[in-house]
Amino acid sequence: MKRNFLPGGWRGQGGAVLLTAVVVGTLLRFFRLGARELSIDESLSWAESSGRSVRDVLLIQHQLDSGKFPICELAQHAWMLTFGESEAAMRALPALIGSLSIMLVFVLGVEVMLAVCGGPEPSPAELRSAASPVKERARYEKGRIYMVAAVCALLFAVGLPSVEIARQARMYSMMQAWILAQVIFLLRARRLGGPANYTGLTIFSAIAVATNFTAALVIAAEALWLIYLRLAHAQSDEKARSAEPWLMGVAIVAAIVLLLPFFAGLRYGVEGVKRGDYEWIKPPGSWEPLATFESGLGSWPFLLFALFAIVGGFQLWRSRRDLAMLLILWIGLPPIALLAGSYLVVPMLVTRYVISSFVPIFILTAIGIEYLPSRNYRTAAIVAIGILSILRVSLDLRQGDHRWREACEIALANAGSQRRVGAYHEYYVVSYYIPAAQRDRVQVVRIPFHGDERAAPRVIVVSPTVAPPQVAEIRREYPIVVARFKNVVVVLRPEAGVQNAPNL
């Protein structure tokens, strides 16, 4: 690559870009964190993390989401003990991890560019010479490396996928951070070798997959890359001490050995498929992987990301084909694998399951921007992508309503002496929005409930996620509509003499 962003070094403009990425990215992740109510998935994370002790968290997590180690749930438990369990407090931990991940992307960008710009290191004598052209070249390359890495961090900081998961009280922000660290050690092992880098590759591979099994898709992409390196003998860095891809393969296999105790939990995922836990995911179309990236980035930002990523990928393929292959596999294999699984097993292609695949798109986009012919063009491209991304993110920062909180208040007011409230898929949402002071005295009953008619709750909170057959059954037993809060309805069992009521 012959273009440079800043001929005088990176400390001025490159440092400003990195600082802007950290400041803007942090603001986007923390602004109005409590503006929206918890989603169904977030309420599940609350239930897993809200045990009275670590032992309770381990037991509850095993019951609700077995098959992974509760790394995020334990961290969330400690966080909630310190800062409370409000919506903003619960989301603050993923937001903080997301902000720290901006720096991880910067370090990852540096590693990528070090591989791209790899070459013989100048001797100490050449670097000491004030007029040495080698010294000037070293400064030139350093400026380019850090500037491109800073742009990678900025694109990640304002990108909708990374902001969105950082604002959710779920484990995906933490999983992404582990994956970023894992890829950093993978590239360092490729470039430098050494026990520390192989150990880091093993540890972070195991932690990422233990946090959520979808991280295994990235490991699979890396395994294919190592096979490619072995078959193609792609060893472009002559000074690399990691001469054989099999050494990195051994480190990844060691991670799998560490994960063996958790593999038994996979059967719970199989049982979840049988229970219909994934029925909410729509069957994907043939172009769904591309549509996933388009919807994840936003329509207008996607066009610019795609354009510059294609340019960056083409240029990287010409200069470092092995590195380009890694990024392409990282982008493509996770959604393609999920698409195949959707056809063979059950629909499972959703954006958050391929969240880390957006990172190589940001890297290739930054490299593509660097090939624009002038600094003004490069600046315009960065500003355009940044503004479009922020505008798209801003749509998710608007104040939400309080339908579940208000529905639970009405339900409690009509629960009678039983103090029992029914809920369907939103069981944990209703449990969360029961006031904390009353949770010990109120029982939330899961529907379909078991027992005779007298044991059934007097009032039920219903949402559109309830399937039509269940709606028909509820209408027969609970025909009185007490209140509607948009798509959340509170229904009541009739008193004696009441025969009809409005439909749900």
DRENGU-135649 format. One record per residue (C-alpha): residue in three letters; y, z, x. Coordinates in steps of 0.2 Angstrom, whole numbers, padded with zeros to 4 digits, always signed. Layout:
<atoms>
ALAYZX/...
</atoms>
This chain:
<atoms>
MET+0000+0000+0000/LYS+0017-0005+0007/ARG+0029+0002-0005/ASN+0037+0019-0003/PHE+0047+0030-0015/LEU+0057+0039-0002/PRO+0060+0032+0016/GLY+0068+0049+0021/GLY+0053+0060+0017/TRP+0047+0068+0001/ARG+0056+0085+0002/GLY+0071+0079-0008/GLN+0065+0067-0022/GLY+0046+0071-0021/GLY+0049+0089-0022/ALA+0061+0087-0037/VAL+0048+0077-0046/LEU+0035+0091-0043/LEU+0047+0104-0049/THR+0051+0094-0064/ALA+0033+0093-0068/VAL+0030+0111-0067/VAL+0046+0116-0077/VAL+0044+0103-0091/GLY+0025+0105-0092/THR+0026+0124-0093/LEU+0040+0123-0107/LEU+0029+0110-0117/ARG+0014+0122-0116/PHE+0023+0138-0121/PHE+0036+0132-0133/ARG+0033+0138-0151/LEU+0015+0144-0147/GLY+0014+0154-0163/ALA+0022+0141-0174/ARG+0005+0135-0182/GLU-0009+0145-0189/LEU-0026+0146-0180/SER-0037+0131-0183/ILE-0056+0134-0188/ASP-0061+0132-0169/GLU-0048+0144-0163/SER-0053+0157-0176/LEU-0071+0155-0169/SER-0064+0159-0151/TRP-0055+0174-0158/ALA-0071+0180-0166/GLU-0081+0178-0150/SER-0067+0187-0140/SER-0062+0201-0151/GLY-0077+0213-0148/ARG-0073+0231-0145/SER-0081+0230-0128/VAL-0088+0217-0115/ARG-0105+0221-0122/ASP-0099+0216-0139/VAL-0091+0200-0133/LEU-0108+0195-0124/LEU-0118+0199-0140/ILE-0106+0190-0152/GLN-0104+0175-0141/HIS-0122+0173-0140/GLN-0124+0173-0159/LEU-0110+0161-0162/ASP-0110+0149-0147/SER-0125+0151-0137/GLY-0129+0140-0123/LYS-0115+0143-0111/PHE-0109+0158-0101/PRO-0094+0167-0110/ILE-0082+0165-0095/CYS-0067+0160-0106/GLU-0072+0173-0120/LEU-0072+0187-0107/ALA-0055+0182-0100/GLN-0048+0180-0118/HIS-0055+0197-0122/ALA-0046+0205-0107/TRP-0030+0195-0112/MET-0030+0201-0130/LEU-0033+0219-0125/THR-0017+0217-0115/PHE-0006+0206-0125/GLY-0013+0207-0143/GLU-0021+0195-0154/SER-0007+0185-0162/GLU-0007+0166-0162/ALA+0005+0165-0148/ALA-0004+0179-0138/MET-0021+0171-0139/ARG-0014+0153-0134/ALA-0004+0160-0120/LEU-0019+0161-0108/PRO-0024+0143-0110/ALA-0006+0138-0109/LEU-0005+0148-0092/ILE-0020+0139-0086/GLY-0013+0123-0091/SER+0003+0126-0082/LEU-0007+0131-0066/SER-0017+0115-0068/ILE-0002+0105-0065/MET-0002+0111-0047/LEU-0021+0107-0046/VAL-0017+0089-0051/PHE-0004+0088-0038/VAL-0017+0094-0025/LEU-0030+0082-0032/GLY-0017+0068-0030/VAL-0014+0072-0012/GLU-0033+0071-0009/VAL-0034+0054-0017/MET-0019+0048-0007/LEU-0025+0055+0009/ALA-0041+0045+0007/VAL-0031+0029+0002/CYS-0020+0031+0018/GLY-0034+0037+0029/GLY-0033+0031+0047/PRO-0033+0037+0065/GLU-0023+0053+0067/PRO-0009+0052+0079/SER-0011+0061+0095/PRO+0000+0077+0099/ALA+0010+0067+0112/GLU+0014+0053+0100/LEU+0020+0066+0087/ARG+0031+0075+0100/SER+0040+0060+0104/ALA+0056+0059+0094/ALA+0057+0040+0095/SER+0039+0037+0093/PRO+0035+0024+0079/VAL+0019+0033+0076/LYS+0029+0048+0071/GLU+0039+0038+0060/ARG+0024+0030+0052/ALA+0017+0048+0049/ARG+0033+0053+0041/TYR+0032+0037+0030/GLU+0014+0040+0025/LYS+0017+0058+0021/GLY+0032+0054+0010/ARG+0021+0041+0000/ILE+0007+0053-0001/TYR+0017+0068-0008/MET+0027+0057-0020/VAL+0013+0048-0028/ALA+0004+0065-0030/ALA+0020+0072-0038/VAL+0020+0058-0050/CYS+0002+0062-0055/ALA+0007+0080-0058/LEU+0022+0074-0069/LEU+0011+0062-0079/PHE-0002+0076-0082/ALA+0012+0089-0086/VAL+0019+0078-0100/GLY+0003+0069-0106/LEU-0002+0073-0124/PRO-0020+0077-0120/SER-0017+0090-0107/VAL-0003+0098-0117/GLU-0013+0098-0133/ILE-0028+0108-0126/ALA-0017+0120-0117/ARG-0009+0125-0133/GLN-0026+0129-0141/ALA-0035+0146-0140/ARG-0051+0137-0134/MET-0060+0135-0118/TYR-0056+0117-0114/SER-0040+0121-0104/MET-0050+0132-0093/MET-0065+0120-0091/GLN-0052+0106-0086/ALA-0045+0118-0072/TRP-0063+0121-0065/ILE-0066+0102-0066/LEU-0050+0098-0056/ALA-0055+0111-0043/GLN-0072+0103-0042/VAL-0066+0086-0039/ILE-0054+0092-0026/PHE-0069+0100-0016/LEU-0079+0084-0019/LEU-0065+0073-0011/ARG-0063+0086+0003/ALA-0081+0086+0006/ARG-0081+0067+0007/ARG-0066+0067+0019/LEU-0069+0082+0030/GLY-0086+0089+0027/GLY-0089+0107+0031/PRO-0098+0122+0023/ALA-0082+0128+0014/ASN-0080+0112+0005/TYR-0098+0110+0000/THR-0099+0128-0006/GLY-0083+0125-0016/LEU-0091+0110-0024/THR-0107+0120-0028/ILE-0097+0134-0036/PHE-0085+0125-0046/SER-0098+0113-0052/ALA-0108+0127-0059/ILE-0093+0136-0066/ALA-0087+0121-0075/VAL-0103+0117-0083/ALA-0106+0135-0088/THR-0089+0136-0096/ASN-0094+0121-0107/PHE-0108+0109-0106/THR-0097+0093-0108/ALA-0092+0096-0090/ALA-0109+0089-0085/LEU-0103+0072-0090/VAL-0091+0072-0075/ILE-0105+0078-0064/ALA-0115+0064-0070/ALA-0101+0052-0066/GLU-0101+0059-0048/ALA-0119+0058-0046/LEU-0118+0039-0050/TRP-0104+0038-0038/LEU-0115+0046-0024/ILE-0129+0034-0028/TYR-0116+0020-0026/LEU-0110+0026-0010/ARG-0128+0027-0003/LEU-0133+0010-0009/ALA-0117+0002-0004/HIS-0115+0011+0013/ALA-0097+0014+0008/GLN-0091+0024+0023/SER-0073+0018+0026/ASP-0067+0034+0034/GLU-0073+0033+0052/LYS-0067+0050+0056/ALA-0076+0058+0042/ARG-0088+0072+0047/SER-0097+0070+0030/ALA-0107+0055+0035/GLU-0120+0055+0022/PRO-0117+0056+0003/TRP-0133+0065+0001/LEU-0125+0081+0008/MET-0113+0081-0007/GLY-0128+0078-0018/VAL-0137+0093-0011/ALA-0121+0103-0016/ILE-0122+0097-0034/VAL-0141+0100-0035/ALA-0137+0118-0029/ALA-0125+0120-0044/ILE-0139+0114-0056/VAL-0150+0128-0048/LEU-0137+0141-0051/LEU-0136+0135-0069/LEU-0155+0137-0073/PRO-0153+0153-0082/PHE-0141+0145-0095/PHE-0152+0130-0098/ALA-0162+0140-0111/GLY-0147+0141-0122/LEU-0147+0122-0124/ARG-0160+0125-0138/TYR-0146+0133-0148/GLY-0136+0117-0147/VAL-0151+0107-0154/GLU-0152+0120-0168/GLY-0134+0117-0171/VAL-0137+0098-0174/LYS-0151+0103-0186/ARG-0139+0115-0195/GLY-0126+0102-0197/ASP-0113+0110-0185/TYR-0106+0093-0180/GLU-0105+0085-0197/TRP-0086+0085-0196/ILE-0087+0072-0183/LYS-0086+0054-0190/PRO-0098+0041-0184/PRO-0089+0031-0170/GLY-0086+0012-0170/SER-0090+0001-0156/TRP-0072+0002-0149/GLU-0071+0021-0151/PRO-0070+0025-0132/LEU-0055+0014-0131/ALA-0048+0021-0147/THR-0051+0039-0141/PHE-0039+0036-0126/GLU-0026+0027-0137/SER-0026+0041-0149/GLY-0026+0054-0135/LEU-0011+0047-0126/GLY-0001+0041-0141/SER+0000+0023-0146/TRP+0016+0018-0136/PRO+0013+0029-0120/PHE-0005+0021-0120/LEU+0002+0004-0118/LEU+0011+0009-0102/PHE-0003+0020-0095/ALA-0015+0006-0098/LEU-0004-0007-0089/PHE+0000+0003-0074/ALA-0018+0010-0073/ILE-0025-0007-0072/VAL-0013-0012-0059/GLY-0017+0004-0049/GLY-0035+0002-0051/PHE-0035-0017-0045/GLN-0025-0012-0030/LEU-0036+0003-0026/TRP-0051-0008-0028/ARG-0044-0020-0014/SER-0041-0006-0002/ARG-0053+0008-0006/ARG-0067+0002-0017/ASP-0077+0018-0015/LEU-0063+0028-0022/ALA-0059+0016-0036/MET-0077+0017-0041/LEU-0076+0036-0043/LEU-0061+0035-0054/ILE-0068+0021-0064/LEU-0084+0031-0067/TRP-0074+0047-0071/ILE-0064+0037-0084/GLY-0078+0027-0092/LEU-0095+0037-0091/PRO-0091+0052-0102/PRO-0085+0042-0117/ILE-0099+0029-0115/ALA-0112+0043-0114/LEU-0105+0052-0130/LEU-0105+0035-0139/ALA-0123+0032-0135/GLY-0127+0050-0140/SER-0117+0047-0156/TYR-0129+0033-0160/LEU-0145+0041-0154/VAL-0143+0059-0160/VAL-0127+0064-0169/PRO-0109+0059-0169/MET-0100+0068-0154/LEU-0086+0057-0148/VAL-0070+0067-0149/THR-0055+0068-0138/ARG-0058+0086-0131/TYR-0075+0082-0125/VAL-0068+0069-0113/ILE-0052+0078-0109/SER-0054+0077-0090/SER-0056+0058-0091/PHE-0038+0057-0094/VAL-0034+0064-0076/PRO-0040+0048-0067/ILE-0029+0038-0079/PHE-0014+0048-0073/ILE-0019+0045-0055/LEU-0021+0026-0057/THR-0005+0025-0067/ALA+0004+0034-0053/ILE-0003+0022-0040/GLY+0001+0007-0051/ILE+0019+0013-0053/GLU+0020+0014-0034/TYR+0017-0005-0033/LEU+0033-0009-0042/PRO+0045-0019-0031/SER+0060-0007-0031/ARG+0064+0011-0032/ASN+0074+0008-0048/TYR+0059+0000-0056/ARG+0048+0014-0051/THR+0061+0027-0058/ALA+0063+0017-0074/ALA+0044+0017-0077/ILE+0042+0035-0073/VAL+0056+0040-0085/ALA+0050+0028-0099/ILE+0032+0035-0098/GLY+0039+0053-0097/ILE+0051+0051-0112/LEU+0038+0042-0123/SER+0025+0056-0119/ILE+0037+0070-0123/LEU+0042+0062-0139/ARG+0024+0061-0144/VAL+0020+0079-0139/SER+0036+0085-0149/LEU+0027+0080-0165/ASP+0015+0094-0162/LEU+0028+0107-0158/ARG+0035+0108-0176/GLN+0035+0123-0186/GLY+0019+0125-0196/ASP+0016+0133-0213/HIS+0007+0150-0217/ARG-0005+0144-0230/TRP-0020+0154-0224/ARG-0010+0170-0222/GLU-0003+0168-0239/ALA-0019+0163-0247/CYS-0028+0179-0239/GLU-0014+0190-0246/ILE-0016+0183-0263/ALA-0035+0185-0261/LEU-0034+0203-0256/ALA-0022+0207-0271/ASN-0036+0200-0283/ALA-0051+0207-0274/GLY-0053+0222-0285/SER-0061+0238-0280/GLN-0075+0228-0271/ARG-0063+0223-0258/ARG-0074+0207-0255/VAL-0067+0190-0251/GLY-0078+0174-0250/ALA-0075+0160-0238/TYR-0085+0144-0233/HIS-0082+0135-0217/GLU-0066+0144-0214/TYR-0075+0161-0213/TYR-0067+0166-0197/VAL-0050+0160-0201/VAL-0050+0171-0217/SER-0057+0185-0206/TYR-0043+0183-0194/TYR-0029+0183-0207/ILE-0035+0198-0216/PRO-0022+0211-0210/ALA-0029+0220-0195/ALA-0026+0237-0203/GLN-0037+0232-0218/ARG-0052+0224-0209/ASP-0062+0239-0209/ARG-0060+0241-0228/VAL-0062+0222-0233/GLN-0078+0212-0232/VAL-0077+0194-0229/VAL-0093+0186-0237/ARG-0099+0169-0230/ILE-0103+0156-0243/PRO-0116+0151-0248/PHE-0119+0170-0251/HIS-0135+0178-0254/GLY-0139+0191-0268/ASP-0137+0194-0286/GLU-0121+0190-0296/ARG-0114+0208-0295/ALA-0115+0207-0276/ALA-0105+0191-0275/PRO-0086+0193-0271/ARG-0073+0192-0285/VAL-0062+0180-0276/ILE-0065+0165-0265/VAL-0053+0155-0253/VAL-0058+0137-0253/SER-0051+0122-0243/PRO-0055+0103-0243/THR-0068+0105-0230/VAL-0080+0111-0244/ALA-0092+0097-0249/PRO-0092+0091-0267/PRO-0108+0099-0272/GLN-0102+0116-0266/VAL-0086+0113-0275/ALA-0095+0110-0291/GLU-0105+0125-0289/ILE-0089+0136-0285/ARG-0081+0128-0301/ARG-0094+0135-0312/GLU-0094+0152-0305/TYR-0075+0154-0301/PRO-0065+0143-0313/ILE-0049+0152-0312/VAL-0036+0145-0300/VAL-0026+0160-0294/ALA-0015+0150-0281/ARG-0013+0134-0271/PHE-0006+0133-0254/LYS-0006+0115-0250/ASN-0025+0111-0248/VAL-0030+0129-0248/VAL-0035+0136-0265/VAL-0039+0154-0271/VAL-0051+0155-0285/LEU-0057+0170-0296/ARG-0072+0174-0306/PRO-0066+0176-0324/GLU-0064+0191-0334/ALA-0073+0193-0351/GLY-0067+0181-0363/VAL-0060+0168-0351/GLN-0069+0151-0353/ASN-0058+0137-0345/ALA-0047+0135-0330/PRO-0039+0121-0321/ASN-0050+0111-0309/LEU-0050+0114-0290/
</atoms>
